[in-house]
């Protein structure tokens, strides 16, 4: 036995090969993680304390709260719906910093607590999800204002005294006849004051939060407008909706699909469409067979042996017998003057074969067109008989 025979070659990939194959994926994952961390760091730095009267960051509102405090208006921050509802009253201004974060159930409860309280409710940049409940009769226009600084163009005293302010954002329309519509952009207001049906209360809808930011308070008439809107009552309750509020988890009678935003449903539909297009793109095309060059030459005997083992493993004696008989008929036809097209037709092949051999036509029919063998021994006997028949025809 030679040394080459004893030497074995491992088929397992080496560490270098594994690294070469996976380094592209690893690099892509690292880049994605780095980008996600960078974006998270940038966004967290820019949005920290947003509209929080306790925050001195550029997008916080601590300056507004301190100016209100100098004028005798107390500011209290609440983060739950129960606190906001209990604080509603005639001497209180309730500011909702993010109305669209409230669930439908929270919006309905908050509206029920404020509509007859005779106090003021200020909604900061509400959009369609919350307007229908918190400010009935008000709708948001899909196109936002292209201008940040706008003129009052209305008779609301607070707006006229403040003058131009950075209210450009969401634009609104209202069906309330007694509403004050101010700071229009292309014909639609960005600030609304809607009087309550009963009492002295009202609801203020503000299209942008810019007038409350620390870094924008000293621009235009922002400070004047903010102090007048928020300081009309001696108490200001600043409602910052929180995910930790237990009322936010009350789904009522809604199902899981009802709780999914419409964007997720449309996104899922687009994924299914994309998957279907990808399947059509990658599907096998119908057409003529294309021969493929094999990487190595395989001997015919190995192919026959391999197929025979597959047939044996599947107990496919019928398929094996059919293959043997079909091949034999194909080789016999030109030897006895039968066209290849008629090689598998008993009425054409058997008479010619019987005339050539002077044999029994019935026996030939059973041999070439008979039923499949019942066991392996019968299959082997069939193969021997077919081989003997072909040799006899070639010798005759």
N, C-alpha and C positions, 0 to 999 in steps of 0.2 A: 504494500500500500504506500503510495507516494506521499510526500509532505503536503503537496497541493490538495490531495484528497482530504487530509486531516484538518487543513485550515478551514475554519468557518468564518463567514462574513456576517456581521450583525446588520439587520435591516432597520434598526432603530435609529432615528435621526440624532445627530450629535447636537450639543448645546449651541454650537456655532450655526448649524443649519436652522435650528429652532429660532434663534435670534434673527437670522437673515429673513426668515419667512414672516416673523411677527413684528419686526421693528417699525414697519409702516403703520400698523394698527396702534402700537404703543405710542408712537409719536403723535398720531392724530388724537388719541385720548388725552395725552398730556397737554396738547394745544387747546383742546376743548375745555379741560379743567382750568387751565390758566386763564382763558378768556372768561369763563364763568366767574372765577374769583375776582378778576379785574372789574367786570361789569357790576358784580355785587358790591364791591368796595366803592366804586364810583357812585352808584345809585344810593347806597346807604349813606354816603357822605353828603349827597345833595338833598336827600329827602328826610334826613333826620329831624325830628321835631316839627314836621310840616303842619302848619296851622295850629300849633300847640301854644297856648298863651303862656306857658312856662318856659318855652324855648327861646334862647337868644340867637339861634342860628339864622342864616339869611331868610329861610323859608318858615321860620317860626313867627309867632305873633305876640311875643312878650312886650314889645314896645307899645302895641295897641292896648294891652291890659294895663300897663303902668300909666298910660295917659288917661285911661278911663278911671283908674284908681285916684289920680290927682283931682278928678272931677266928682269924686264921691260915689262912683259906680263900683260895686263889688263884683269880682269875677270868681266864679267857682267852676272847676273842671269836673265833669262827670263822664263816666265811660260805660254806663249800663243804661238800658232802657227804663228800668224801674226808677232810677235816680232822676232821669230826664222827665219822666211823667209826673213824679211827685213834686218837681220844682216848678212846673208850669203854674203861672198865676198872673193876676192883673199887674203886679209890680215887677214882673220878670221878663227879660228878653232871653229867649231860648235860641241859641245859635247851633245849628246842626252842621258840623264841619264836612261830613262826607255822607250825604243822604243816600247815595246810590249803594253804599255798603250795607244798608239796612235791608232785612228780608221783608217780604210782603206783609208778614204777620207783625213785624216791628213797626212798619210804616203805618199800618192801620191803627195799632194801639197808640202810637204817638199822635196821629191826627185826631183821634178821639179825645185825647187829653188836652190838646191845644186849641181846637177850633172854637170852643166857648169859654176859654180861660180869660179873655180880655187882655191877654199879654201879646207880645210880639214874637213871632217865629221867623228866624232868618235861615234860609236854605242856601248853602254855598255851592254854586255850580251844579245844581241837580240836573239830571238828564231824564230821558224817557222812563227808565226803570222806576223812578220814585215820584215823578211829577204828577202822575195820574192820581196818586193817593194823597200825597202831602200838599199839593197845590192843585185842587180840582179846577178844570177849565183852562189850565196852562199846558202848552205843548212846546217841545224843543225843536228848533229847526235843525236839519241834518248838517247844514253848512255853518261853521263858526265864523265869527267876525275876523276880518283880515286886519283890523286896526285895534291896537291895544288902548290907546287914549281916545276917549270919546267925549263929546259935549252933552250936557243934560237934556236939552230940548224938551223940557216938561215943566209942569207947575209944582212939582214936589219941593217944598221948602228946603229940605236937606240937600237935594241935588242942586238947586239954584244957588244956595250959599257956597257949596263946595266947588262948583264949576267943573271944569274938565277933570276926568279921573280915569284910572286904568281899569275899566270895567269890561273891556272887549274880551269876549270869550263865547260862551254859548248864547245864541239868540233865541228869543221866545216870542210866542203869540198867545193871546188870551181872549177868552170870550166873556170875561167879567166886565160889565159896562162901567163900574166905578173904579177900575184899577188905574193906578198911575204908571205910565209907560215912559221910561227914561233911558237916556244914553243909547239912542238907536244906532244901528249899523246897517246900512242898506235897507232902511225902512223897518227893521225889526228891533225891538228894545233888548238891551242886555240887563236891565234892572226893572223889576216890577214890584209894586206895592199893592197888595190885594186886601181891601178891608174885609173884616169878618162880617158874616151875615147878621150877627147879633153882638152887642157890646162894642167896646172900643179897641178890640184886638185887631191885628192885621198880620199878614204874611208877606215877607220880603224875599223875593227870588233874585239872587245875584249871580250873574253869568260867569264871573271869574273871581278867584280869591286874592288877586294881586293887591288890592287896597289894604289887606290885612297883613301882608308880609313885612317883616322887619326891614328888608332891603328896598321896599317900594313905598313905605309909608310916607317918606318925605318928598315924594314925587307928585307933581300936579296937585290936585285937590284930594288925594287919597286919604290923608289923615282926617281932614274935615268930614268927608263923607263917612268914613269908618266910625268916627266918634259920634256922629249924629245918629247913624243907624243903630249902633250898638248901645248908645247911651240914653235912649229915650225912656228907660225905666231904671230905677235905682239898683236893680240886681241883674247881673248877666250870668246865665248858666251856659257854659261852653261844653257842648256835647261832642265828644270824640268817640264814635262807635268803635267797640273793641271786639275782637274775635273771642275773647274769653267770656263775653256776656252769654249767660245761659239761655237768654231769650232768643239768641241767634240760631240755636240748634233746634228750635221748635218748628218742625216742618208741617205741622197740622195734618191735613189729609193728603198731602202731596206724595207722589211716588218718587222713586229714585230718578226716573227720567224727567219728571217735572222740575226737579232740583238742578238738573244739568243746564248750564247756560246754552242759549241757542247756538252760540259759536262752536261749542263742542260737537253738537249734532251735525252742523254743516261741515265741520272738519272731518268727522268720521265718514260722512258721505263722500267727501273729496278723496279720502284715503281709499275707499272701496273703488271709486272710479279710477284712481291712479293704479290700484292693483289690477283691475281689469285690463287697462291699457298696457300695463307691463306684461301681463299674461299673453295678450295678443301679440305684443312685440317679440316676446321670447318663445312663442309657440312654434312647434315644428311645422315647417312649410311642406305642403304636398307637392310632389314632383318626382322626377325619375331618380332612381337610386344612384348614388355617387360612390364609386369604389374608393375605399380608404386604404392607403398604403400602411401595411402593418409594420411595426417597429422591428420585428424579427420574422424570419421565415419559419413556418410551422409545417412539419412533415404531414403528409396526408394520413399516414397511419395513426399519428397522435390525435389528429382531429376526429378520425373515425372512432378511436378508442375513447376519447373524451365524450363524444356524443352517446356512445353506447353505454357508458357509465351513468350518464344523466338519465337515459331511458330506463336503465335497470333500477336506479334509485327511485324513480317515479312509478315503477311497475307499468311502464307504458309499452307493453308488448304489442298492442294494436298499432301504435305509431311506428314502432320498429319494423313490424311486418309490412305495413303499408309502404314504408321507405324502401325495403328490400324488394318487394314486388314491383313497385313503380320503376326503380332503377333497372331491374332485370328486363321489364317490358320495353323500356327505352332502348336498351342495348340490343334486344332481339329484333326489334322492328326492321332496322335496315338490313339485317342479315337474311331476312326471309322476304324482302321486297315490299314491306309495308311502310307507308309514309310515316314520319314522326308524329304527324297530327292524328293518325289513327292507331297509334301504338297502345293506347289505353282503352280502345273500344273492343270488347270481346268479339263482336260480330265480324270485325276485320282482322284481328290478330289471330284468333284461334283457328279458323279454317286454313290460313296460310301455314301456321305452325304445324297443324295436323298433317297437311299435305307434305310438308318437308320431312317429318319424322315418321309418318305412318303410325301415329300413336293414337291413344284414346283421348278424344276431345273432352270428355267429361273430367278425366283426371287432370288434363291440362288446365281446365277452367278452375277446378278446385285449387290447383297449385298457384295459378297466377291471379285469380280473382276471388279466392275463397275467404272464409271467415278468419278472424285473427286467432292465433294459437292460444291455447288455454293455460299453458305454463311455459317455463323457460326451456324445458326439454323439447317441447313442440316447436318453439321458436328456433332453436338450434337445428332441429331436423328440417324445418322449412328452409333455412339458409343453405343447408347442404344440398337439398333437392333443387333449389333454384340454381345453385352453382353447377350442379351436375347437368341440368337442362341446358344451360348456356354452353357448356363445353361440348355437349352432344350436338347442338345446332352448329357450332363452329366446325366440328369435324365432318359433319354431313355435307 
